[in-house]
Every structure is written in C-alpha cells, then in structure tokens.
Amino acid sequence: MTHRLAIYDMDRTVTFSGTYTGFLIHVARAMAPWRLILLPCVVLLMLAYVLKLLSRQRLKELNQALMIGVHVERARLMPHVESYADKVLATNLRADAVAQIARDRADGYRLVLATASYRLYVEPIARRLGFDAVIATDHLSQDLRYVRAKIAGENCYDTGKLRMIKAWMAAQAIDRTQTHIRAYSDHVSDAPMLEFADVPIASNPHKPLAKLAAVRGWTRVDWN
C-alpha cells in the first residue's frame, strides 16, 4: 500500500466527554461572562433538536450565537481557543487513546482527526496531539477576520463526515485502492466511516455501536 491512514473521531473517542459545550462555556466565561445567563436557552435548543424542530447544524449555529456572538473578532477569540485546547489536553483525554495514536504514528500511519466539532478549536487540539491533518466542521468565515456563527458547507457528521474524508483524500491525491485505513469511533453515526476503513475499531462504543460492531465483527476497545 502507498498510503496508511489512521482516522480518529474526537469527542468521546479521544476525549472522555464532548468538547463543544465546554468550548462555548470556556469562551463565554473569558470574553463575556454575562452570556452564561443564557445557558438555559442552550438547554431549550437541545430539547428542540431532540424533538426534531432543529437540525444538528442549526443547533450548533444558534448555540454559538448565544454563547459567543454572531460574529467575533478572530484576534480576540484565538487566545481563548488556545487556552481551551490546553484545558482539553490537561483534563479530557483518554490515556489509552493517546497511546494508540503514538502506536499508529510509530507504525507509519498518517494521523487524521475527523470530527463534527469546529475546526476553529479542533486544530489547536490536533496540533498538540501530533495529528497530521484535520477534517472538521468549518465556519463560513474560517479564514477571515471575524468568526461568524454560521457553518460553511455541511456538518462533518454521519455520511457527511465520510464525504468530507473522501474529498480530503481526493485533494491529497490519495487513492483509496492504494491506502490502508484504520478508523476509530465511539458512536454509531460514524458507521459510514468505519465501513469505509480496512480496520474499523469501535472505541468506547455506546450501545448502538457496540451492537453493530458485534454484528459486523469489528474490533472493540475500551480505553480509559
């Protein structure tokens, strides 16, 4: 094989818990503490999502507008993004996941972090962990002066994540037929990514993924 890829989901695969709400609270506390009084609205939006009144993408956009703002100057925001990455590494990493990342690197795999979380704060986390590439949800103003509470393209989730992985591989001139892929995830929404891999690994799987992994004969690992 010409290429080796190790593709990791992030939230609850590499980390113990989700990172998005923590990111919103971290930034709100640092930049505009008064926004913390809007947390009950975030809960109501989550309920609306559960009731299928909001899409997952729109939920993320509205939560960011509430807790950070509709548009925020990037220069003001980035120090808090970096400090949040430090916090994730200090308090929210599975040691066994970090060890597996090191083993994949030693085995010659190119490390890819593929996550529905925003590239804005995923890239600093990925950089600290030694990943080679990030595939993530982008802001509409990803490269502009202001960060807007609007997603560019699609949310990097479920079949959308697989489409984005394939698009990234095409952009990198990586031929799937000449590539060996290991993929790691905790959630059944990543079934398309896991099916795409040569070695699918259900990592700390929730019940639906654990059941699917058992049926498909996928490897299961339970990292601390």
N, CA, C and O of each residue as an XYZ file, in Angstrom:
896
protein
N       0.829     -1.197      0.000
C       0.000      0.000      0.000
C       0.874      1.262      0.000
O       1.899      1.337      0.678
N       0.428      2.248     -0.786
C       1.175      3.503     -0.889
C       0.955      4.394      0.331
O       1.867      5.091      0.778
N      -0.271      4.361      0.865
C      -0.627      5.246      1.970
C      -1.160      4.448      3.159
O      -1.760      3.385      2.997
N      -0.929      4.981      4.346
C      -1.528      4.463      5.572
C      -2.183      5.616      6.317
O      -1.538      6.621      6.616
N      -3.466      5.463      6.613
C      -4.188      6.493      7.345
C      -4.785      5.905      8.615
O      -5.350      4.811      8.600
N      -4.656      6.638      9.708
C      -5.355      6.314     10.954
C      -6.297      7.480     11.230
O      -5.859      8.582     11.561
N      -7.596      7.223     11.090
C      -8.595      8.284     11.191
C      -9.327      8.147     12.519
O      -9.918      7.107     12.810
N      -9.282      9.199     13.316
C      -9.884      9.211     14.649
C     -11.045     10.199     14.717
O     -10.913     11.347     14.292
N     -12.181      9.754     15.251
C     -13.172     10.681     15.765
C     -12.559     11.321     17.015
O     -11.601     10.792     17.578
N     -13.111     12.457     17.446
C     -12.530     13.099     18.629
C     -13.377     12.937     19.889
O     -12.943     12.293     20.844
N     -14.588     13.517     19.903
C     -15.377     13.560     21.137
C     -15.797     12.161     21.581
O     -16.452     11.425     20.844
N     -15.403     11.818     22.802
C     -15.706     10.545     23.460
C     -14.955      9.359     22.844
O     -15.129      8.216     23.266
N     -14.133      9.643     21.855
C     -13.225      8.621     21.333
C     -11.832      8.909     21.874
O     -11.261      8.091     22.595
N     -11.289     10.060     21.529
C     -10.011     10.502     22.087
C     -10.226     11.184     23.435
O      -9.387     11.084     24.330
N     -11.365     11.883     23.573
C     -11.686     12.553     24.836
C     -12.695     11.731     25.634
O     -13.365     10.854     25.089
N     -12.795     12.022     26.920
C     -13.801     11.369     27.755
C     -15.201     11.891     27.460
O     -16.160     11.121     27.429
N     -15.316     13.187     27.246
C     -16.622     13.808     27.066
C     -16.595     14.732     25.862
O     -15.532     15.026     25.314
N     -17.785     15.192     25.450
C     -17.869     16.118     24.337
C     -17.144     17.415     24.638
O     -16.960     17.785     25.798
N     -16.734     18.102     23.579
C     -15.922     19.309     23.747
C     -16.650     20.593     23.378
O     -16.210     21.674     23.770
N     -17.743     20.509     22.640
C     -18.347     21.723     22.090
C     -18.965     22.611     23.168
O     -18.694     23.811     23.210
N     -19.789     22.034     24.038
C     -20.398     22.842     25.101
C     -19.325     23.425     26.012
O     -19.410     24.584     26.418
N     -18.318     22.620     26.332
C     -17.212     23.120     27.144
C     -16.494     24.276     26.475
O     -16.077     25.223     27.142
N     -16.346     24.201     25.158
C     -15.720     25.293     24.414
C     -16.541     26.567     24.523
O     -15.994     27.641     24.775
N     -17.858     26.453     24.334
C     -18.729     27.629     24.410
C     -18.655     28.280     25.792
O     -18.555     29.502     25.901
N     -18.705     27.467     26.839
C     -18.680     27.992     28.201
C     -17.320     28.617     28.507
O     -17.241     29.677     29.127
N     -16.254     27.953     28.069
C     -14.899     28.461     28.304
C     -14.732     29.848     27.687
O     -14.215     30.762     28.329
N     -15.173     29.997     26.441
C     -15.016     31.276     25.750
C     -15.947     32.334     26.338
O     -15.547     33.483     26.525
N     -17.194     31.944     26.630
C     -18.127     32.907     27.219
C     -17.608     33.422     28.552
O     -17.669     34.622     28.823
N     -17.101     32.524     29.381
C     -16.590     32.930     30.698
C     -15.417     33.902     30.551
O     -15.264     34.824     31.352
N     -14.593     33.691     29.528
C     -13.410     34.534     29.349
C     -13.725     35.859     28.679
O     -13.136     36.882     29.027
N     -14.654     35.856     27.714
C     -14.875     37.039     26.894
C     -16.116     37.847     27.286
O     -16.120     39.073     27.171
N     -17.151     37.174     27.742
C     -18.407     37.867     28.072
C     -19.167     37.044     29.103
O     -20.129     36.360     28.752
N     -18.755     37.095     30.369
C     -19.374     36.238     31.394
C     -20.887     36.396     31.509
O     -21.573     35.474     31.950
N     -21.411     37.550     31.119
C     -22.857     37.750     31.195
C     -23.613     36.744     30.325
O     -24.780     36.448     30.585
N     -22.953     36.225     29.303
C     -23.621     35.265     28.414
C     -23.946     33.948     29.115
O     -24.766     33.175     28.620
N     -23.315     33.683     30.257
C     -23.593     32.439     30.972
C     -25.046     32.372     31.457
O     -25.568     31.286     31.710
N     -25.688     33.517     31.585
C     -27.093     33.506     31.992
C     -27.981     32.958     30.868
O     -29.156     32.664     31.087
N     -27.416     32.822     29.673
C     -28.172     32.295     28.538
C     -28.100     30.777     28.436
O     -28.686     30.194     27.524
N     -27.385     30.122     29.366
C     -27.261     28.666     29.322
C     -28.609     27.940     29.297
O     -28.733     26.937     28.595
N     -29.631     28.409     30.038
C     -30.937     27.731     29.926
C     -31.487     27.733     28.496
O     -32.201     26.809     28.106
N     -31.162     28.755     27.724
C     -31.599     28.797     26.325
C     -30.917     27.696     25.515
O     -31.513     27.125     24.602
N     -29.653     27.402     25.863
C     -28.939     26.308     25.199
C     -29.654     24.986     25.469
O     -29.797     24.154     24.573
N     -30.097     24.802     26.702
C     -30.835     23.588     27.051
C     -32.127     23.487     26.247
O     -32.481     22.409     25.769
N     -32.834     24.611     26.096
C     -34.077     24.625     25.315
C     -33.807     24.299     23.847
O     -34.592     23.600     23.206
N     -32.709     24.802     23.328
C     -32.354     24.481     21.948
C     -32.045     22.997     21.782
O     -32.393     22.392     20.768
N     -31.391     22.415     22.783
C     -31.125     20.978     22.751
C     -32.437     20.192     22.728
O     -32.561     19.199     22.012
N     -33.400     20.639     23.506
C     -34.707     19.985     23.518
C     -35.375     20.095     22.140
O     -35.975     19.137     21.653
N     -35.261     21.263     21.529
C     -35.828     21.449     20.193
C     -35.172     20.511     19.184
O     -35.833     20.001     18.279
N     -33.859     20.288     19.348
C     -33.153     19.342     18.463
C     -33.649     17.925     18.679
O     -33.898     17.194     17.720
N     -33.793     17.536     19.947
C     -34.283     16.179     20.258
C     -35.675     15.966     19.669
O     -36.007     14.869     19.220
N     -36.490     17.031     19.674
C     -37.847     16.953     19.130
C     -37.868     17.130     17.608
O     -38.932     17.188     16.991
N     -36.669     17.214     17.018
C     -36.518     17.343     15.567
C     -37.091     18.652     15.014
O     -37.525     18.712     13.864
N     -37.087     19.692     15.843
C     -37.503     21.015     15.398
C     -36.332     21.811     14.829
O     -36.526     22.810     14.136
N     -35.117     21.358     15.128
C     -33.899     21.983     14.630
C     -32.981     20.912     14.055
O     -32.944     19.786     14.550
N     -32.245     21.265     13.016
C     -31.202     20.366     12.530
C     -29.992     20.454     13.455
O     -29.844     21.418     14.206
N     -29.143     19.459     13.395
C     -27.916     19.476     14.194
C     -27.050     20.682     13.819
O     -26.436     21.309     14.681
N     -27.011     20.990     12.545
C     -26.211     22.119     12.079
C     -26.747     23.440     12.629
O     -25.983     24.274     13.116
N     -28.054     23.623     12.549
C     -28.645     24.866     13.041
C     -28.495     24.981     14.552
O     -28.304     26.080     15.073
N     -28.578     23.865     15.256
C     -28.374     23.865     16.701
C     -27.005     24.435     17.048
O     -26.889     25.268     17.947
N     -25.976     23.995     16.348
C     -24.626     24.467     16.624
C     -24.489     25.964     16.335
O     -23.840     26.694     17.082
N     -25.097     26.397     15.263
C     -25.014     27.815     14.914
C     -25.694     28.692     15.963
O     -25.148     29.719     16.364
N     -26.879     28.290     16.404
C     -27.614     29.082     17.393
C     -26.910     29.090     18.745
O     -26.857     30.123     19.414
N     -26.370     27.942     19.149
C     -25.644     27.884     20.415
C     -24.439     28.813     20.402
O     -24.162     29.493     21.390
N     -23.730     28.840     19.291
C     -22.566     29.732     19.205
C     -23.001     31.194     19.235
O     -22.355     32.023     19.876
N     -24.094     31.510     18.546
C     -24.584     32.895     18.555
C     -24.935     33.334     19.971
O     -24.675     34.476     20.349
N     -25.524     32.433     20.758
C     -25.907     32.761     22.128
C     -24.693     32.943     23.041
O     -24.611     33.919     23.787
N     -23.758     32.001     22.977
C     -22.696     31.943     23.971
C     -21.426     32.711     23.587
O     -20.651     33.103     24.460
N     -21.213     32.925     22.290
C     -20.009     33.635     21.858
C     -20.357     34.914     21.104
O     -19.702     35.942     21.275
N     -21.388     34.845     20.271
C     -21.790     36.004     19.491
C     -21.974     35.643     18.039
O     -21.474     34.621     17.570
N     -22.699     36.493     17.327
C     -22.976     36.237     15.913
C     -21.706     36.346     15.085
O     -21.492     35.556     14.166
N     -20.874     37.308     15.404
C     -19.542     37.376     14.794
C     -18.578     37.972     15.821
O     -18.889     38.947     16.505
N     -17.413     37.359     15.904
C     -16.420     37.732     16.910
C     -15.083     37.941     16.218
O     -14.709     37.172     15.333
N     -14.370     38.974     16.619
C     -13.061     39.229     16.028
C     -12.112     38.082     16.365
O     -11.925     37.725     17.529
N     -11.525     37.523     15.328
C     -10.679     36.342     15.490
C      -9.489     36.607     16.421
O      -9.117     35.742     17.213
N      -8.903     37.781     16.326
C      -7.729     38.090     17.151
C      -8.073     38.058     18.635
O      -7.234     37.676     19.451
N      -9.290     38.451     18.998
C      -9.714     38.403     20.401
C     -10.039     36.983     20.833
O      -9.823     36.601     21.983
N     -10.561     36.210     19.889
C     -11.038     34.862     20.216
C      -9.909     33.844     20.360
O      -9.963     32.984     21.239
N      -8.897     33.930     19.514
C      -7.917     32.847     19.417
C      -7.133     32.555     20.693
O      -6.851     31.384     20.947
N      -6.758     33.547     21.518
C      -6.082     33.186     22.772
C      -6.930     32.263     23.644
O      -6.392     31.389     24.324
N      -8.234     32.449     23.630
C      -9.123     31.609     24.432
C      -9.323     30.233     23.783
O      -9.538     29.239     24.476
N      -9.249     30.188     22.451
C      -9.271     28.900     21.750
C      -8.041     28.090     22.139
O      -8.140     26.893     22.410
N      -6.891     28.740     22.167
C      -5.652     28.048     22.530
C      -5.678     27.585     23.990
O      -5.231     26.482     24.304
N      -6.200     28.425     24.870
C      -6.251     28.022     26.284
C      -7.244     26.881     26.479
O      -7.063     26.047     27.367
N      -8.288     26.838     25.659
C      -9.228     25.719     25.750
C      -8.554     24.422     25.298
O      -8.782     23.367     25.890
N      -7.739     24.495     24.270
C      -7.007     23.303     23.829
C      -6.106     22.781     24.949
O      -6.009     21.572     25.159
N      -5.454     23.689     25.661
C      -4.630     23.278     26.801
C      -5.484     22.587     27.862
O      -5.064     21.595     28.458
N      -6.676     23.115     28.089
C      -7.569     22.539     29.090
C      -8.008     21.134     28.692
O      -8.050     20.235     29.531
N      -8.336     20.942     27.413
C      -8.740     19.613     26.939
C      -7.609     18.617     27.157
O      -7.842     17.504     27.630
N      -6.397     19.008     26.816
C      -5.280     18.087     26.980
C      -5.010     17.774     28.440
O      -4.578     16.670     28.770
N      -5.261     18.735     29.314
C      -4.975     18.538     30.733
C      -6.047     17.723     31.448
O      -5.752     17.028     32.420
N      -7.298     17.806     30.971
C      -8.395     17.246     31.771
C      -9.314     16.279     31.043
O     -10.141     15.636     31.689
N      -9.205     16.149     29.716
C     -10.257     15.445     28.985
C      -9.726     14.475     27.936
O     -10.374     14.272     26.910
N      -8.562     13.872     28.171
C      -8.010     12.913     27.212
C      -7.983     11.505     27.798
O      -7.681     11.313     28.976
N      -8.299     10.543     26.971
C      -8.154      9.139     27.354
C      -6.694      8.733     27.140
O      -6.179      8.809     26.025
N      -6.046      8.312     28.197
C      -4.625      7.959     28.099
C      -4.393      6.835     27.095
O      -3.401      6.847     26.367
N      -5.305      5.865     27.053
C      -5.144      4.751     26.110
C      -5.291      5.214     24.665
O      -4.643      4.671     23.770
N      -6.141      6.216     24.433
C      -6.266      6.766     23.084
C      -4.971      7.448     22.669
O      -4.508      7.281     21.540
N      -4.391      8.211     23.579
C      -3.122      8.880     23.290
C      -2.040      7.842     22.986
O      -1.214      8.046     22.097
N      -2.045      6.740     23.719
C      -1.069      5.679     23.478
C      -1.283      5.037     22.106
O      -0.317      4.706     21.419
N      -2.538      4.862     21.710
C      -2.816      4.272     20.395
C      -2.414      5.218     19.275
O      -1.914      4.782     18.238
N      -2.630      6.496     19.479
C      -2.183      7.490     18.497
C      -0.670      7.377     18.305
O      -0.180      7.426     17.177
N       0.060      7.228     19.394
C       1.516      7.084     19.314
C       1.903      5.807     18.585
O       2.861      5.800     17.813
N       1.159      4.714     18.826
C       1.464      3.451     18.137
C       1.200      3.566     16.642
O       1.987      3.070     15.835
N       0.105      4.212     16.266
C      -0.181      4.383     14.847
C       0.894      5.225     14.175
O       1.310      4.937     13.052
N       1.333      6.256     14.864
C       2.408      7.082     14.310
C       3.668      6.239     14.129
O       4.332      6.327     13.096
N       3.995      5.430     15.119
C       5.188      4.585     15.041
C       5.063      3.544     13.929
O       6.065      3.126     13.350
N       3.834      3.129     13.635
C       3.591      2.149     12.565
C       3.582      2.781     11.182
O       3.379      2.093     10.182
N       3.799      4.078     11.125
C       3.892      4.751      9.838
C       2.585      5.273      9.280
O       2.493      5.568      8.089
N       1.569      5.390     10.130
C       0.276      5.900      9.676
C       0.253      7.428      9.717
O       0.818      8.053     10.615
N      -0.403      8.000      8.738
C      -0.686      9.432      8.745
C      -1.914      9.642      9.625
O      -2.947      9.009      9.407
N      -1.811     10.509     10.598
C      -2.856     10.674     11.608
C      -3.845     11.753     11.189
O      -3.465     12.892     10.915
N      -5.118     11.376     11.144
C      -6.171     12.290     10.712
C      -7.239     12.348     11.802
O      -7.746     11.315     12.239
N      -7.574     13.548     12.234
C      -8.651     13.749     13.195
C      -9.881     14.213     12.418
O      -9.878     15.295     11.830
N     -10.931     13.392     12.417
C     -12.154     13.688     11.657
C     -13.308     13.817     12.642
O     -13.694     12.840     13.283
N     -13.856     15.020     12.761
C     -14.809     15.285     13.827
C     -15.859     16.299     13.402
O     -15.616     17.160     12.556
N     -17.042     16.172     14.013
C     -18.107     17.154     13.775
C     -17.840     18.466     14.495
O     -18.495     19.469     14.209
N     -16.900     18.479     15.415
C     -16.578     19.711     16.130
C     -15.939     20.721     15.176
O     -15.483     20.373     14.088
N     -15.920     21.979     15.614
C     -15.428     23.047     14.747
C     -13.903     23.009     14.576
O     -13.154     22.848     15.539
N     -13.478     23.161     13.334
C     -12.046     23.248     13.036
C     -11.374     24.330     13.879
O     -10.217     24.189     14.275
N     -12.100     25.400     14.148
C     -11.571     26.538     14.901
C     -10.828     26.097     16.155
O      -9.719     26.562     16.415
N     -11.440     25.191     16.943
C     -10.767     24.767     18.171
C     -10.208     23.347     18.090
O      -9.442     22.929     18.958
N     -10.587     22.607     17.051
C     -10.040     21.256     16.894
C      -8.581     21.305     16.456
O      -7.763     20.513     16.925
N      -8.251     22.230     15.559
C      -6.869     22.271     15.062
C      -5.828     22.486     16.166
O      -4.791     21.822     16.147
N      -6.066     23.396     17.134
C      -5.086     23.505     18.223
C      -4.974     22.218     19.050
O      -3.884     21.874     19.508
N      -6.082     21.513     19.244
C      -6.034     20.235     19.961
C      -5.252     19.215     19.149
O      -4.380     18.522     19.672
N      -5.574     19.133     17.867
C      -4.894     18.173     16.989
C      -3.398     18.445     16.914
O      -2.590     17.517     16.908
N      -3.037     19.711     16.856
C      -1.623     20.081     16.793
C      -0.891     19.606     18.037
O       0.225     19.095     17.943
N      -1.499     19.768     19.187
C      -0.866     19.338     20.431
C      -0.732     17.813     20.499
O       0.188     17.299     21.135
N      -1.633     17.102     19.854
C      -1.601     15.644     19.882
C      -0.760     15.043     18.757
O      -0.565     13.829     18.713
N      -0.266     15.876     17.856
C       0.601     15.397     16.789
C      -0.121     14.877     15.560
O       0.463     14.123     14.782
N      -1.386     15.263     15.363
C      -2.090     14.837     14.159
C      -1.529     15.556     12.934
O      -1.040     16.683     13.016
N      -1.616     14.871     11.804
C      -1.104     15.430     10.554
C      -2.150     16.231      9.789
O      -1.809     17.118      9.006
N      -3.429     15.916     10.017
C      -4.493     16.593      9.271
C      -5.765     16.611     10.104
O      -5.971     15.768     10.977
N      -6.615     17.593      9.813
C      -7.907     17.737     10.484
C      -9.001     17.823      9.423
O      -8.904     18.599      8.472
N     -10.033     17.022      9.600
C     -11.253     17.116      8.796
C     -12.351     17.440      9.794
O     -12.638     16.639     10.684
N     -12.974     18.621      9.654
C     -13.882     19.083     10.696
C     -14.906     20.048     10.104
O     -14.826     20.433      8.938
N     -15.858     20.421     10.932
C     -16.853     21.406     10.528
C     -16.193     22.783     10.456
O     -15.484     23.191     11.376
N     -16.435     23.487      9.357
C     -15.824     24.802      9.147
C     -16.828     25.924      9.381
O     -18.024     25.769      9.138
N     -16.321     27.048      9.852
C     -17.127     28.261      9.889
C     -17.142     28.902      8.500
O     -16.207     28.743      7.716
N     -18.210     29.619      8.218
C     -18.324     30.291      6.928
C     -17.171     31.265      6.717
O     -16.717     31.466      5.591
N     -16.704     31.866      7.805
C     -15.618     32.851      7.721
C     -14.312     32.277      8.257
O     -13.556     32.971      8.938
N     -14.050     31.014      7.950
C     -12.913     30.302      8.529
C     -11.599     31.077      8.399
O     -10.775     31.048      9.313
N     -11.394     31.769      7.276
C     -10.108     32.424      7.040
C     -10.202     33.952      7.061
O      -9.292     34.639      6.597
N     -11.309     34.483      7.602
C     -11.497     35.925      7.613
C     -11.275     36.505      9.009
O     -11.042     35.771      9.970
N     -11.349     37.808      9.103
C     -11.056     38.498     10.355
C     -12.058     38.155     11.451
O     -11.692     38.053     12.621
N     -13.325     37.978     11.070
C     -14.372     37.688     12.047
C     -14.838     36.244     11.920
O     -14.964     35.713     10.817
N     -15.091     35.618     13.061
C     -15.676     34.280     13.096
C     -17.189     34.448     13.213
O     -17.682     35.037     14.174
N     -17.905     33.938     12.249
C     -19.356     34.036     12.244
C     -19.985     32.747     12.757
O     -19.424     31.662     12.602
N     -21.145     32.882     13.361
C     -21.867     31.709     13.874
C     -22.651     31.060     12.742
O     -23.877     30.957     12.791
N     -21.924     30.629     11.727
C     -22.528     30.038     10.548
C     -21.600     28.978      9.992
O     -20.396     29.207      9.870
N     -22.149     27.816      9.653
C     -21.351     26.710      9.145
C     -21.179     26.821      7.635
O     -22.132     27.122      6.916
N     -19.979     26.581      7.165
C     -19.694     26.545      5.737
C     -19.849     25.105      5.249
O     -19.255     24.185      5.812
N     -20.643     24.919      4.208
C     -20.837     23.566      3.702
C     -21.685     22.751      4.655
O     -22.701     23.231      5.156
N     -21.267     21.506      4.910
C     -22.058     20.648      5.770
C     -21.358     20.341      7.079
O     -20.140     20.462      7.209
N     -22.164     19.945      8.035
C     -21.655     19.490      9.314
C     -20.887     18.185      9.089
O     -21.364     17.301      8.377
N     -19.717     18.060      9.683
C     -18.874     16.872      9.477
C     -19.383     15.729     10.359
O     -18.794     15.411     11.391
N     -20.482     15.126      9.929
C     -21.209     14.183     10.783
C     -21.855     13.115      9.917
O     -22.377     13.415      8.843
N     -21.822     11.846     10.388
C     -22.509     10.747      9.736
C     -21.998     10.588      8.299
O     -20.788     10.536      8.078
N     -22.909     10.509      7.321
C     -22.478     10.351      5.931
C     -21.725     11.585      5.444
O     -20.877     11.486      4.557
N     -22.032     12.754      6.025
C     -21.301     13.960      5.670
C     -19.830     13.849      6.014
O     -18.979     14.332      5.267
N     -19.520     13.216      7.142
C     -18.114     13.028      7.513
C     -17.400     12.164      6.482
O     -16.271     12.464      6.093
N     -18.052     11.096      6.040
C     -17.417     10.239      5.040
C     -17.201     10.998      3.733
O     -16.150     10.856      3.108
N     -18.173     11.797      3.312
C     -17.988     12.596      2.097
C     -16.797     13.534      2.244
O     -16.029     13.722      1.301
N     -16.647     14.115      3.416
C     -15.536     15.046      3.628
C     -14.200     14.320      3.681
O     -13.186     14.853      3.230
N     -14.190     13.113      4.226
C     -12.967     12.302      4.216
C     -12.571     11.972      2.780
O     -11.404     12.093      2.408
N     -13.548     11.555      1.977
C     -13.257     11.222      0.576
C     -12.777     12.457     -0.191
O     -11.862     12.364     -1.010
N     -13.392     13.610      0.074
C     -12.979     14.842     -0.600
C     -11.554     15.220     -0.204
O     -10.764     15.651     -1.044
N     -11.229     15.057      1.085
C      -9.874     15.357      1.546
C      -8.868     14.422      0.880
O      -7.808     14.860      0.433
N      -9.204     13.133      0.816
C      -8.298     12.175      0.177
C      -8.075     12.523     -1.288
O      -6.952     12.436     -1.786
N      -9.145     12.918     -1.981
C      -9.006     13.299     -3.389
C      -8.101     14.517     -3.535
O      -7.268     14.577     -4.440
N      -8.271     15.497     -2.629
C      -7.442     16.705     -2.674
C      -5.977     16.394     -2.399
O      -5.085     17.084     -2.893
N      -5.733     15.349     -1.607
C      -4.370     14.935     -1.275
C      -3.812     13.910     -2.267
O      -2.702     13.410     -2.092
N      -4.595     13.602     -3.314
C      -4.211     12.601     -4.322
C      -3.934     11.242     -3.680
O      -2.993     10.542     -4.052
N      -4.776     10.889     -2.710
C      -4.667      9.599     -2.033
C      -5.682      8.642     -2.653
O      -6.889      8.835     -2.507
N      -5.207      7.637     -3.330
C      -6.044      6.644     -3.994
C      -6.507      5.610     -2.964
O      -5.687      4.958     -2.318
N      -7.821      5.469     -2.818
C      -8.349      4.522     -1.819
C      -7.844      3.107     -2.058
O      -7.593      2.373     -1.102
N      -7.693      2.715     -3.307
C      -7.263      1.338     -3.597
C      -5.810      1.105     -3.213
O      -5.360     -0.038     -3.133
N      -5.079      2.187     -2.974
C      -3.679      2.080     -2.580
C      -3.455      2.547     -1.143
O      -2.355      2.956     -0.771
N      -4.531      2.476     -0.337
C      -4.472      3.025      1.020
C      -5.026      2.031      2.034
O      -6.078      1.427      1.825
N      -4.300      1.877      3.130
C      -4.790      1.067      4.248
C      -5.264      2.016      5.342
O      -4.527      2.901      5.778
N      -6.526      1.815      5.786
C      -7.142      2.749      6.723
C      -7.552      2.053      8.009
O      -8.246      1.037      7.986
N      -7.121      2.605      9.118
C      -7.661      2.271     10.427
C      -8.589      3.412     10.837
O      -8.252      4.580     10.643
N      -9.749      3.090     11.401
C     -10.677      4.143     11.828
C     -11.196      3.826     13.214
O     -11.473      2.672     13.542
N     -11.325      4.875     14.032
C     -11.719      4.740     15.432
C     -12.891      5.671     15.726
O     -12.848      6.853     15.385
N     -13.939      5.138     16.360
C     -15.048      5.996     16.788
C     -15.832      5.323     17.900
O     -15.826      4.101     18.048
N     -16.512      6.165     18.680
C     -17.352      5.672     19.780
C     -18.825      5.627     19.410
O     -19.623      5.059     20.155
N     -19.217      6.227     18.251
C     -20.636      6.487     18.001
C     -21.110      5.869     16.691
O     -20.386      5.846     15.696
N     -22.330      5.375     16.715
C     -22.888      4.702     15.538
C     -23.053      5.645     14.359
O     -23.138      5.186     13.220
N     -23.100      6.950     14.598
C     -23.179      7.894     13.479
C     -21.943      7.807     12.589
O     -21.974      8.249     11.440
N     -20.861      7.240     13.110
C     -19.646      7.072     12.314
C     -19.580      5.711     11.628
O     -18.520      5.312     11.145
N     -20.692      5.004     11.582
C     -20.719      3.716     10.872
C     -20.259      3.853      9.426
O     -19.521      2.986      8.958
N     -20.655      4.901      8.687
C     -20.150      5.025      7.309
C     -18.624      5.105      7.246
O     -18.005      4.486      6.381
N     -18.018      5.867      8.160
C     -16.558      5.962      8.194
C     -15.936      4.616      8.543
O     -14.944      4.211      7.936
N     -16.517      3.922      9.518
C     -15.967      2.639      9.942
C     -16.086      1.592      8.828
O     -15.174      0.790      8.630
N     -17.193      1.601      8.112
C     -17.365      0.661      7.000
C     -16.382      0.946      5.869
O     -16.001      0.039      5.129
N     -15.978      2.191      5.739
C     -15.032      2.610      4.704
C     -13.620      2.124      5.017
O     -12.792      1.984      4.117
N     -13.349      1.868      6.299
C     -11.997      1.517      6.739
C     -11.683      0.038      6.502
O     -12.584     -0.794      6.398
N     -10.394     -0.267      6.421
C      -9.950     -1.659      6.376
C      -9.998     -2.276      7.761
O     -10.308     -3.458      7.917
N      -9.688     -1.464      8.769
C      -9.721     -1.925     10.161
C     -10.616     -0.978     10.944
O     -10.139      0.040     11.445
N     -11.921     -1.295     11.063
C     -12.826     -0.454     11.855
C     -12.748     -0.831     13.324
O     -12.795     -2.010     13.674
N     -12.629      0.165     14.175
C     -12.462     -0.092     15.605
C     -13.493      0.720     16.386
O     -13.481      1.950     16.356
N     -14.374      0.025     17.077
C     -15.370      0.669     17.942
C     -14.691      0.986     19.265
O     -14.376      0.086     20.043
N     -14.472      2.251     19.509
C     -13.683      2.681     20.668
C     -14.604      3.266     21.725
O     -15.260      4.282     21.491
N     -14.653      2.628     22.884
C     -15.565      3.066     23.952
C     -16.992      3.205     23.411
O     -17.633      4.230     23.643
N     -17.498      2.202     22.700
C     -18.751      2.396     21.962
C     -19.967      2.531     22.867
O     -20.075      1.861     23.894
N     -20.887      3.418     22.462
C     -22.186      3.425     23.123
C     -22.969      2.208     22.611
O     -22.530      1.542     21.674
N     -24.104      1.923     23.210
C     -24.791      0.651     22.951
C     -25.095      0.399     21.484
O     -24.829     -0.704     21.006
N     -25.646      1.375     20.731
C     -25.931      1.080     19.314
C     -24.693      0.688     18.515
O     -24.757     -0.217     17.683
N     -23.569      1.356     18.757
C     -22.358      0.980     18.031
C     -21.818     -0.350     18.521
O     -21.321     -1.145     17.723
N     -21.907     -0.606     19.816
C     -21.449     -1.898     20.347
C     -22.217     -3.044     19.691
O     -21.630     -4.069     19.345
N     -23.520     -2.871     19.522
C     -24.334     -3.906     18.879
C     -23.951     -4.077     17.412
O     -23.818     -5.199     16.923
N     -23.773     -2.953     16.717
C     -23.388     -3.021     15.311
C     -22.016     -3.662     15.145
O     -21.808     -4.471     14.240
N     -21.085     -3.300     16.016
C     -19.735     -3.867     15.944
C     -19.765     -5.371     16.145
O     -19.036     -6.108     15.481
N     -20.609     -5.825     17.062
C     -20.727     -7.265     17.303
C     -21.266     -7.981     16.071
O     -20.788     -9.059     15.717
N     -22.253     -7.387     15.422
C     -22.845     -7.987     14.217
C     -21.838     -8.010     13.067
O     -21.736     -9.000     12.343
N     -21.097     -6.913     12.904
C     -20.161     -6.800     11.781
C     -18.811     -7.456     12.055
O     -18.003     -7.624     11.141
N     -18.569     -7.821     13.296
C     -17.281     -8.420     13.634
C     -16.162     -7.414     13.744
O     -14.995     -7.753     13.549
N     -16.510     -6.164     14.058
C     -15.494     -5.121     14.213
C     -14.813     -5.249     15.565
O     -15.412     -5.709     16.537
N     -13.585     -4.847     15.612
C     -12.827     -4.830     16.864
C     -13.431     -3.810     17.825
O     -13.831     -2.721     17.414
N     -13.494     -4.165     19.095
C     -13.941     -3.224     20.130
C     -12.808     -3.002     21.105
O     -12.139     -3.950     21.517
N     -12.591     -1.741     21.478
C     -11.628     -1.419     22.530
C     -12.317     -0.502     23.535
O     -13.184      0.292     23.169
N     -11.936     -0.613     24.780
C     -12.474      0.234     25.837
C     -11.306      0.943     26.501
O     -10.616      0.381     27.352
N     -11.101      2.181     26.097
C      -9.972      2.962     26.583
C     -10.338      3.679     27.865
O     -11.483      4.079     28.071
N      -9.333      3.835     28.730
C      -9.584      4.554     29.985
C      -9.713      6.047     29.738
O      -9.926      6.812     30.679
